[in-house]
Amino acid sequence: MFKVLVVDDELWIRRGIIQSIEWKSLGLELVGEAADGDEAFEMAHMLKPDIIIMDMRMPGMDGVELLRALNQSTPDAVILVCSGFSDFEYTREAIVNRAFDYLLKPIKDDDMNQAITRAISEVERRRLVHEKESHVSASFVMSKTALLKEVIYSEREISSVHYSDEMFKNLLDANRKAICVCYVEPVEKQTDIKPDHGQLTNYLKEKIMLHLSELGIVHETIVNLAENEVVILLYGDEDLMRKSSLKSTIQKLLQETASGCSVKISAGISEILQKGSSFQPNKLYKEASKALRMKRISDEAAVIFYEPKFAIDLPNGYPAEKENNLLYLLTMGNTKEAGNVFDEMFNSVLKENRTVYEMQKDLIILVGSIEKILHSAGSGLETICGRSYDLLIREITSLMDGLAASALVGSLIDKAGAYFNQINKKDGKKVIVDIIKDLMEHYSEQISLNHYARKYHLNPDYLSRLFKEESHKNFIDYVKEIRVERAKALLIKDVNRNYEIAEMVGYDDYRYFSQVFKKMTGMTLSEYREKFKQVIK
């Protein structure tokens, strides 16, 4: 359907125009009527009509002013002007302002419909031209983006021999050139722009390009090589590309781009090459990425330049003792405590405000250790979380956001703990059954939980927890219950004295056993013996 707006200050003329048009057969829709130029301009802006039928003599904004305004605001609209014989000046203005047709009043129905038919053809022609232009523009942008990605991924030196594109000629001829890598970090989970599948970075690319232009920075098309990452090729003269001026310019760019988007953006900038230097974009990209990882975790809108010292590993302050405790808790299936230890480890990193590089290195070491204990238990990272070790490492090294990296490894710890808890329970059931069977036979001996922990190579705390989960009683109470039940049987037989029975069921201290017995049965040893004597009689 083609949308039509009718403009005339006389209601009866508007009605006549509307009634004369073959709306259905021509595929037209009346979207609005306006009685003056001001109203017509607002409606055209809001409704975006394909065809506007308008008079020239109107109160307020007259036809001449309206034509000029529409020519600027809605250039795609096809305009049909209706006016009288004596309006030569209006006719001239209509032609100057590109009105599609000029109809003299009074207008016959056939003339109106023929003019509209021609207008429809013009609308279709303009649409086709726009489609072709958009297709050509999109193809150009796509090919240019692909070319830039190829350049940044390429390991070789770039020269005009390899690329004859005008973009690369300008880049190679520039006095100074560098690569800037920006990392986009959502401030909170709910952002104005959702970061799914690079949607956030695609939106911010447009903002960055706009601000770059406003700040006068010479740049080339921005490309994404990874999610939440934006790469910019910068080049220009010596003054523009001096570190001090470039840093302040990029900081302003990051702040203005992030404004209103609930994100933080930091940037790493490669070595700034001079004209004539070997130009290897891939090397510069790696330098910029490495510089970005030297950002302190708490820094916002940081701009860091690459320095050769970044290539040297920093001193390793890895908390090996805490890691050992965490791994031990994992193997015991104690996910909660393992998570608490990990939180302590990570909070230390935050408190010390270490670099992103140090954070990533610590997390990679920890993930490697978790992989080892899983492998020893016959499993692995891919089994418990669906990611291989290599994939997890790549994910960690791509994360500049401390909380996101912590959440990733924290999730892994939860899954590893759940795995060990499951296999421990499976094996633990058999262990508890064996212990109970042994207790039934050796209840009179001086046995303890530590004895069974040593026998089955288990941690006493873990065994205590496992025993209670399976038997619904703690170990000591379970032993007391067995001994009291055996004592009851001996009291009913009425053969042995009370102190002898205490020794027979494992108590050297007769008075203590008497207290235990009364607490569990509500009767003394003698009362219990007498009660069953009466029953037997």
C-alpha positions, 0 to 999 in steps of 0.5 A, a space after each residue: 500500500 502507498 500512503 497518501 497525505 492530503 493538504 488543503 485549508 478548505 474542507 470541501 476541497 479536501 473531501 472532493 480530492 479524496 472522493 475523486 481518487 480510486 484508492 482500492 484499485 491503485 493500492 492507496 491508503 489515506 494516512 492523514 488530512 491537514 488544513 494548513 502548512 504547519 500541520 502538514 509538515 508535522 504529519 509528514 514528519 510523523 507519518 512518512 507518506 509516499 505521496 503528498 497532495 497539497 494546495 499552495 495557498 494556505 494560512 500559516 506556513 504557505 505552500 512555498 515554505 512547506 515545499 522547501 521544508 518537505 524537500 529537506 525533511 522528507 525528500 523521498 515523498 512524491 509531491 503533487 501540487 494543486 493550484 489555480 490559473 493565476 498562481 504562476 509564482 507558485 508554479 515556478 516555486 513548485 518546479 524549483 522545489 522539485 514537486 513531481 506534478 502541478 495540477 490546475 484547479 478545477 481538477 477532473 477525476 481522470 486527471 487526478 488518478 492519472 497523476 497519482 498513477 505516475 506518482 506511484 511509478 515514481 515512488 517505485 522507481 525511487 525505492 528501487 534506486 535506494 535498494 541498489 544504493 544500499 546494496 552497493 554500500 553494504 557490499 562495499 562495507 562488507 568487503 572493506 571489513 573483510 579486508 581489514 580483518 584479513 590485514 589484522 590476522 595476517 602475520 606478514 608485513 603490509 605494503 602497497 604491493 599487497 593492497 592497492 586499495 586507497 585506504 591502505 595507500 593513505 595508511 601506508 603514507 601516514 607519518 604515524 600509525 597505530 592500532 587501538 583495541 577497545 574492550 567494552 565491559 557492561 557495568 551491570 547485567 541489565 544494560 540499555 543495550 544487550 551484549 548478546 552476540 556482539 550487539 553491544 559492540 555493534 551499537 558502540 561501533 557507530 558511536 565510536 565512529 561518530 565521536 572519532 569524526 567529531 574529534 578529528 581523528 583519522 581512522 579506518 573502519 572499525 572491526 570486531 575480532 572478538 565479542 566485546 572488542 573493537 579494533 581501530 586503525 589510527 593514523 595521522 601526522 606527528 602532532 595528532 599521533 603523539 602519545 600525550 595528545 592521543 591519550 587524552 583524545 582516546 580517553 575523551 572518546 571512551 567517556 563520550 562513547 560509554 555515556 548513557 550505555 551502562 558500560 565501561 570502555 578501556 583501550 590498549 594502544 600499540 607502538 606508534 610506528 613512524 613512516 617507513 617502519 615495517 608495518 605488521 598489523 597483526 603484531 600491532 594488534 597483539 601489542 595493543 591487546 597486551 597493553 590492555 591486559 596491563 590495565 588494573 582491574 579497578 581502572 575505568 576508561 583506562 588508556 594504556 600504551 604498549 611498552 616492551 617490558 610487557 613482554 617480561 613475565 611479572 613476578 608470580 605471587 600465586 597463592 599455592 597454599 589456598 589453591 591446595 586447600 581449594 582442591 582438597 575441598 573439591 575432592 571432598 565434594 565440599 563445594 560451598 567451602 571450596 567456593 569460599 576459598 576461591 572468593 578469598 583468592 579472588 578478593 585478594 586480587 581485587 584488594 591488591 588491584 592487580 593487572 588483568 594479565 596477573 588475574 588471567 594468569 592466576 585463573 589459568 593456573 587454577 583451571 589447570 590444577 582443577 583439570 588435573 584432579 578431574 583427570 585423576 578421578 577419571 573425568 575432565 573439564 569437557 565432561 563436567 562443563 562442556 568446555 575443553 581446557 583450551 577453550 576455557 583458557 581462550 575464554 579467560 584470556 578474552 575477558 578483561 572484566 574481573 567479575 566476569 572472569 571470576 564468575 566463569 571460574 566460579 561456575 567451573 568450581 561449582 560443577 567440579 564440586 558437584 561432580 566429586 560430591 556425586 562420585 563420593 556419595 556413590 562410593 561413600 554408600 558402600 563405605 558406610 554400609 561396610 562401617 556399620 557392618 563392622 560396628 555390629 561385630 566390633 562394637 565392644 572394641 575401642 573404635 573411633 571415626 578416625 580409625 575408619 577414616 584411616 582405613 578408607 583413606 578419607 578425611 575425618 570431617 568428610 567421613 563424619 558428614 557422609 556417615 550422618 547423611 547415610 545413617 541419619 545419625 552422627 557416628 558417636 550416637 550410632 555407636 551408643 545406640 548399638 551398645 545400648 541395644 546389646 546391653 538391653 539384650 544382656 540385661 534381659 538374659 539376666 546372667 551378668 552384673 551391670 558393670 560386667 555388661 558395661 565392659 562387654 559392650 565397650 565401656 570401661 567406665 560403668 558410671 558413664 555407661 549408666 548415664 548413657 543408658 538412662 538417657 537413651 532408654 529413660 530407665 536405669 540398668 536395674 530398672 530395665 532388668 526388673 521390668 523384663 523380669 516382671 514380663 517374663 514371670 
